[in-house]
Amino acid sequence: MKTINYSLPLRKVKLPILDNLKKYINQIDQNLIYSNNGPLVKSLQKLLSEKFFVNYENIVITSSGTIGLEIILKNLIRQKQNQIDEYYCLLPSFTFVASAMAIINAGLTPIFLDIEFETGQLTPKIVERFLSEKKVNQNKIIAVMPVSPFGAEINKENWDIFKLKHKIDIVYDEAWCFDSFKKSKFGNSVISLHATKSLGCGEGGVIISNSKEEGNKFRRFINFGFDQNKNSEFVGTNGKMSEYSAAVALASLDIWEKNKQEILNKQSYYLKKINAFSNIHVLAGFNNKWVWGALPIILNNSKELSKLIKTAKLHGIEMRNWWGPGVHRFPWSKQYMSSNLVNTDKYSNKLINIPFFQEISFDNINKVCEILKNFDV
């Protein structure tokens, strides 16, 4: 497939430059430690525990967000005393493929559910509706994975109530939530530090666990199951972050506050423009209280979506539905159960991501909104 070089791409990634990285690279050269929970990873762990207002031990730094989800689920399976041939994890089809692949790689079977149209999120009500249909034995449902669409805050109070009522574990996929994360009473969360996110290091992830004990267990999982005595008690994996990736993450944190204000100013400008439309609006939860990593909008008139994409392309502007029509539509996923995906299908014809990144100019925001104006019908 031919690659199109857009003059204004959907996302333009810029990680810290060499000058920002030098002090951390020098530390690596002095320490001669390159992996295995080195000093820079520990520094990153400390800073993120302060950022997210949790204990140091509750933070687990991983090689990716995907591996973080996978080991949380593997730990849930390991805790089950009654071994069942097949366990399930419920998730929205409206997500990135990594969510479902983490479930499958953990040894679980995904079941794809619908989303609430107003928020684009899986809700406890949707899950309860599925449970009432009794399509699978509830005892085989090991977890539910709510997914934040592009960083929008998840209503965790409702999920806490669901957890208490149904005794099903919650695993939060909050890949985009570096600046919108809020703690919950129950459930562990995963945030991605991929280059495309609001704070990235190339490849990386963070587990925010709800207890020190779970945090320590997850650290063993990402290091082949080894404990402090080098005893590998259970089957783990290699999910550790290298010191070089940690260096990039630390350098990103150094300039975070400066970059944050610049991005918030551009978000405010974008919001003012889009809020002036009658039939186009930003996805629910996208306000100016947190830094976005992407900008999804909703068109009331679904017939205009493909025309908008083509028109933007003619102007050298990239617009597309980042997550596509739902994970359930991929060839490998069709073997898994899905249930009543009405709103997911609607989103495939109404939601589109438009260009947004730190260095986007106000002139380019105006260009995007001028095109959108012609489709505000």
C-alpha positions as CSV (number, residue, x, y, z in Angstrom):
1,M,0.0,0.0,0.0
2,K,1.4,3.4,-1.0
3,T,2.3,5.7,1.9
4,I,0.8,9.2,1.6
5,N,3.0,12.1,2.7
6,Y,0.6,14.5,4.3
7,S,1.7,18.1,4.8
8,L,-0.4,18.0,8.0
9,P,-0.4,14.5,9.5
10,L,-2.7,13.2,12.1
11,R,0.1,13.0,14.7
12,K,3.7,14.2,14.6
13,V,5.8,12.7,17.3
14,K,8.7,14.6,18.9
15,L,10.7,12.9,21.7
16,P,13.4,14.7,23.7
17,I,16.4,15.9,21.7
18,L,20.0,14.9,22.5
19,D,20.7,17.9,24.7
20,N,17.8,16.9,27.0
21,L,19.1,13.3,27.1
22,K,22.8,13.8,27.7
23,K,22.7,13.8,31.5
24,Y,20.9,10.6,31.6
25,I,23.0,8.9,29.0
26,N,26.1,10.0,31.0
27,Q,24.6,8.3,34.1
28,I,24.1,5.1,32.1
29,D,27.8,5.3,31.0
30,Q,28.9,5.8,34.6
31,N,26.6,3.2,36.2
32,L,27.2,0.5,33.5
33,I,23.7,-0.8,34.2
34,Y,21.5,-1.1,31.2
35,S,18.5,-3.1,32.3
36,N,17.1,-5.2,35.2
37,N,15.4,-2.4,37.2
38,G,18.3,0.0,37.0
39,P,18.7,3.4,38.7
40,L,17.0,5.3,36.0
41,V,14.0,3.0,36.0
42,K,13.8,3.4,39.8
43,S,14.0,7.2,39.4
44,L,11.1,7.0,36.8
45,Q,9.1,4.8,39.2
46,K,9.5,7.4,42.0
47,L,8.5,10.4,39.8
48,L,5.5,8.6,38.5
49,S,4.4,7.5,41.9
50,E,4.4,11.2,42.8
51,K,2.6,12.2,39.6
52,F,-0.2,9.6,40.2
53,F,-0.4,10.1,44.0
54,V,0.3,6.4,44.8
55,N,2.9,4.6,46.8
56,Y,6.3,3.9,45.1
57,E,5.8,0.1,45.3
58,N,2.4,0.5,43.5
59,I,4.2,1.6,40.3
60,V,5.6,-1.0,37.9
61,I,7.6,0.2,34.9
62,T,7.2,-2.1,31.9
63,S,8.5,-2.5,28.3
64,S,5.0,-1.7,26.9
65,G,1.5,-1.0,27.9
66,T,0.4,-4.2,26.2
67,I,2.7,-6.4,28.4
68,G,1.3,-4.6,31.4
69,L,-2.3,-5.6,30.6
70,E,-1.1,-9.1,29.9
71,I,0.6,-9.7,33.2
72,I,-2.3,-8.3,35.2
73,L,-4.6,-10.8,33.5
74,K,-2.1,-13.6,34.0
75,N,-1.9,-12.9,37.7
76,L,-5.7,-13.1,37.9
77,I,-5.7,-16.5,36.2
78,R,-2.9,-17.7,38.6
79,Q,-5.1,-16.6,41.6
80,K,-7.9,-18.9,40.6
81,Q,-8.0,-22.1,42.6
82,N,-10.7,-23.7,40.5
83,Q,-9.0,-24.4,37.2
84,I,-11.4,-24.0,34.3
85,D,-10.6,-24.8,30.7
86,E,-11.6,-21.4,29.4
87,Y,-11.8,-18.0,31.2
88,Y,-13.3,-14.9,29.6
89,C,-12.5,-11.2,29.7
90,L,-15.1,-8.7,28.5
91,L,-14.0,-5.6,26.6
92,P,-15.3,-3.0,24.2
93,S,-14.8,-3.7,20.5
94,F,-14.1,0.0,20.2
95,T,-10.5,0.0,21.2
96,F,-7.0,-0.6,19.7
97,V,-6.1,-4.2,18.9
98,A,-3.5,-4.4,21.7
99,S,-6.3,-4.6,24.3
100,A,-7.7,-7.8,22.8
101,M,-4.3,-9.3,22.0
102,A,-3.2,-8.8,25.6
103,I,-6.2,-10.8,26.7
104,I,-5.5,-13.6,24.2
105,N,-1.8,-13.7,25.0
106,A,-2.6,-14.0,28.7
107,G,-4.5,-17.2,27.9
108,L,-8.1,-15.7,28.1
109,T,-10.9,-15.5,25.6
110,P,-12.1,-12.0,24.7
111,I,-15.8,-11.2,24.4
112,F,-16.5,-8.0,22.5
113,L,-19.2,-5.7,23.9
114,D,-20.8,-2.4,22.8
115,I,-20.1,1.1,24.0
116,E,-22.3,3.9,25.3
117,F,-22.9,6.3,22.4
118,E,-22.4,9.5,24.4
119,T,-19.0,8.6,25.7
120,G,-17.6,5.9,23.4
121,Q,-17.0,3.7,26.5
122,L,-18.0,0.3,27.9
123,T,-20.2,0.9,30.9
124,P,-21.3,-1.4,33.8
125,K,-24.9,-1.2,32.5
126,I,-23.8,-2.7,29.1
127,V,-21.9,-5.5,30.9
128,E,-24.9,-6.2,33.2
129,R,-27.1,-6.4,30.1
130,F,-24.8,-9.0,28.7
131,L,-24.6,-10.9,32.0
132,S,-28.4,-11.1,32.1
133,E,-28.4,-12.8,28.7
134,K,-26.5,-15.7,30.3
135,K,-24.6,-16.5,27.1
136,V,-21.6,-17.7,29.1
137,N,-21.2,-19.0,32.7
138,Q,-20.5,-15.9,34.8
139,N,-18.0,-17.9,36.9
140,K,-15.9,-18.1,33.8
141,I,-15.7,-14.4,33.4
142,I,-12.4,-13.5,35.1
143,A,-12.3,-9.7,34.3
144,V,-13.8,-6.7,32.5
145,M,-11.5,-4.3,30.7
146,P,-12.9,-0.8,30.4
147,V,-11.0,1.2,27.8
148,S,-10.5,4.9,27.9
149,P,-11.0,6.3,24.3
150,F,-7.9,8.4,23.6
151,G,-7.5,9.5,27.2
152,A,-11.1,10.5,28.2
153,E,-11.6,9.9,31.9
154,I,-13.3,6.6,33.0
155,N,-16.1,6.8,35.6
156,K,-14.4,4.5,38.1
157,E,-16.9,5.0,40.8
158,N,-19.5,3.1,38.7
159,W,-17.0,0.3,38.1
160,D,-16.2,0.1,41.8
161,I,-19.9,-0.5,42.5
162,F,-19.9,-3.1,39.7
163,K,-17.0,-4.9,41.2
164,L,-18.6,-5.1,44.6
165,K,-21.9,-6.3,43.2
166,H,-20.6,-8.9,40.7
167,K,-17.2,-9.9,42.2
168,I,-15.6,-9.6,38.7
169,D,-12.2,-8.0,38.6
170,I,-11.6,-4.7,36.7
171,V,-8.5,-4.2,34.5
172,Y,-8.3,-0.6,33.2
173,D,-6.8,0.0,29.8
174,E,-5.9,3.7,30.2
175,A,-3.2,3.8,27.5
176,W,-3.8,7.4,26.7
177,C,-4.4,8.6,30.3
178,F,-1.1,9.9,31.4
179,D,-2.6,13.3,32.3
180,S,-6.2,12.2,33.0
181,F,-5.6,9.2,35.3
182,K,-7.7,9.1,38.6
183,K,-7.3,6.4,41.2
184,S,-10.1,3.8,41.9
185,K,-10.9,1.7,44.9
186,F,-10.6,-1.5,42.9
187,G,-8.8,-2.6,39.8
188,N,-5.3,-2.1,38.3
189,S,-4.5,0.4,35.5
190,V,-2.1,0.4,32.6
191,I,-0.8,3.6,30.9
192,S,1.2,3.5,27.7
193,L,4.5,5.5,27.2
194,H,4.5,4.8,23.5
195,A,5.8,7.6,21.3
196,T,2.3,8.5,20.1
197,K,1.1,9.3,23.7
198,S,1.1,12.7,25.4
199,L,4.2,11.6,27.3
200,G,6.3,9.0,25.5
201,C,9.7,7.3,25.5
202,G,9.4,5.3,22.3
203,E,8.2,2.1,23.9
204,G,7.1,1.6,27.5
205,G,4.3,1.3,29.9
206,V,3.3,1.8,33.5
207,I,1.1,-0.4,35.7
208,I,-0.6,1.5,38.6
209,S,-1.5,-1.2,41.0
210,N,-3.9,-0.9,43.9
211,S,-1.6,-2.5,46.4
212,K,2.1,-2.9,47.2
213,E,1.6,-6.6,47.2
214,E,0.3,-6.7,43.7
215,G,3.0,-4.3,42.5
216,N,5.7,-6.6,43.8
217,K,3.9,-9.6,42.2
218,F,3.8,-7.7,38.8
219,R,7.5,-6.9,39.1
220,R,8.2,-10.6,39.4
221,F,6.0,-11.3,36.4
222,I,8.1,-9.0,34.2
223,N,11.3,-10.6,35.4
224,F,10.7,-14.3,34.6
225,G,8.9,-14.9,37.9
226,F,12.1,-14.4,40.0
227,D,11.9,-13.3,43.6
228,Q,14.6,-11.5,45.6
229,N,16.3,-14.9,46.2
230,K,16.4,-15.6,42.4
231,N,13.8,-18.3,42.8
232,S,11.5,-18.5,39.8
233,E,8.3,-19.6,41.5
234,F,6.0,-19.2,38.5
235,V,6.1,-18.7,34.7
236,G,6.7,-15.0,34.0
237,T,8.0,-13.1,31.0
238,N,10.6,-10.4,30.1
239,G,8.6,-7.2,30.3
240,K,11.3,-4.9,31.8
241,M,12.1,-1.4,30.6
242,S,15.7,-0.7,29.6
243,E,17.7,2.2,31.1
244,Y,17.8,3.9,27.7
245,S,14.0,4.0,27.4
246,A,13.9,5.2,31.0
247,A,16.3,8.0,30.0
248,V,14.0,9.2,27.3
249,A,11.0,9.0,29.7
250,L,12.9,11.0,32.4
251,A,13.9,13.6,29.8
252,S,10.3,13.8,28.7
253,L,9.2,14.4,32.3
254,D,11.8,17.2,32.6
255,I,10.1,19.3,29.9
256,W,6.5,18.1,30.7
257,E,5.3,21.2,32.5
258,K,6.7,23.6,29.8
259,N,5.2,21.5,27.0
260,K,1.9,21.1,28.9
261,Q,1.1,24.8,28.9
262,E,1.8,25.1,25.2
263,I,-0.4,22.2,24.4
264,L,-3.2,23.4,26.6
265,N,-3.2,26.7,24.8
266,K,-3.7,25.0,21.5
267,Q,-6.4,22.7,22.9
268,S,-8.3,25.8,24.1
269,Y,-8.1,27.3,20.7
270,Y,-9.2,24.1,19.0
271,L,-12.1,23.7,21.4
272,K,-13.3,27.3,20.8
273,K,-13.4,26.6,17.1
274,I,-15.1,23.2,17.2
275,N,-17.6,24.3,19.9
276,A,-18.9,26.9,17.4
277,F,-20.1,24.1,15.1
278,S,-23.7,22.8,15.3
279,N,-23.3,19.2,14.1
280,I,-19.6,18.5,14.9
281,H,-18.3,18.1,18.4
282,V,-15.4,16.6,20.3
283,L,-15.7,13.2,21.9
284,A,-17.2,13.4,25.5
285,G,-14.6,14.0,28.1
286,F,-12.2,16.1,25.9
287,N,-11.9,19.3,27.8
288,N,-9.0,21.5,28.7
289,K,-8.2,20.0,32.1
290,W,-5.7,17.5,30.8
291,V,-3.3,17.1,27.9
292,W,-4.6,15.2,24.9
293,G,-2.6,12.7,22.8
294,A,-5.2,12.7,20.0
295,L,-8.3,14.6,19.1
296,P,-11.4,12.5,18.1
297,I,-14.5,14.3,16.9
298,I,-18.1,13.2,16.1
299,L,-20.0,14.1,13.0
300,N,-23.8,14.0,13.5
301,N,-24.2,13.4,9.7
302,S,-22.6,10.0,9.1
303,K,-23.0,10.4,5.3
304,E,-20.4,13.2,5.3
305,L,-17.5,11.2,6.9
306,S,-15.9,9.7,3.8
307,K,-16.3,13.0,1.9
308,L,-14.6,14.8,4.7
309,I,-11.6,12.4,4.7
310,K,-11.3,12.7,0.9
311,T,-11.5,16.5,1.0
312,A,-8.9,16.8,3.8
313,K,-6.6,14.5,1.8
314,L,-6.9,16.8,-1.2
315,H,-5.6,19.6,1.0
316,G,-2.7,17.4,2.3
317,I,-4.4,16.9,5.7
318,E,-4.7,13.5,7.3
319,M,-8.0,12.6,9.0
320,R,-9.1,9.0,9.9
321,N,-10.7,6.8,12.4
322,W,-7.6,5.8,14.4
323,W,-9.3,2.6,15.8
324,G,-11.2,1.7,12.7
325,P,-14.6,0.0,12.8
326,G,-14.1,-2.2,15.8
327,V,-11.6,-4.9,16.8
328,H,-14.3,-7.6,16.1
329,R,-14.0,-7.0,12.4
330,F,-10.4,-8.2,12.0
331,P,-9.9,-11.6,10.5
332,W,-8.3,-13.1,13.6
333,S,-11.0,-11.8,15.9
334,K,-14.1,-13.1,14.1
335,Q,-13.8,-16.4,15.9
336,Y,-14.6,-14.7,19.2
337,M,-18.1,-13.8,20.6
338,S,-19.4,-10.3,20.2
339,S,-22.7,-8.9,21.4
340,N,-25.0,-6.3,20.0
341,L,-22.4,-3.8,18.7
342,V,-24.9,-1.1,17.5
343,N,-23.1,1.9,18.9
344,T,-19.7,0.6,17.8
345,D,-21.0,0.4,14.3
346,K,-22.3,3.9,14.5
347,Y,-19.0,5.2,15.7
348,S,-17.3,3.7,12.6
349,N,-19.4,6.2,10.5
350,K,-19.3,9.1,12.8
351,L,-16.0,9.3,14.7
352,I,-12.9,10.7,13.1
353,N,-9.5,11.7,14.5
354,I,-8.2,15.1,13.3
355,P,-4.6,16.4,13.4
356,F,-3.4,17.3,16.8
357,F,0.1,17.4,18.3
358,Q,2.3,19.8,20.3
359,E,3.9,21.6,17.4
360,I,0.7,22.1,15.4
361,S,0.4,25.8,14.5
362,F,-2.6,27.9,15.1
363,D,-2.7,28.5,11.3
364,N,-3.0,24.7,10.7
365,I,-5.7,24.5,13.3
366,N,-7.6,27.1,11.3
367,K,-7.1,25.1,8.1
368,V,-8.5,22.0,9.7
369,C,-11.5,23.9,11.1
370,E,-12.2,25.6,7.8
371,I,-12.5,22.2,6.2
372,L,-14.7,21.0,9.0
373,K,-16.9,24.0,8.7
374,N,-18.0,22.8,5.2
375,F,-19.2,19.6,6.7
376,D,-21.1,21.1,9.7
377,V,-24.4,20.0,8.2
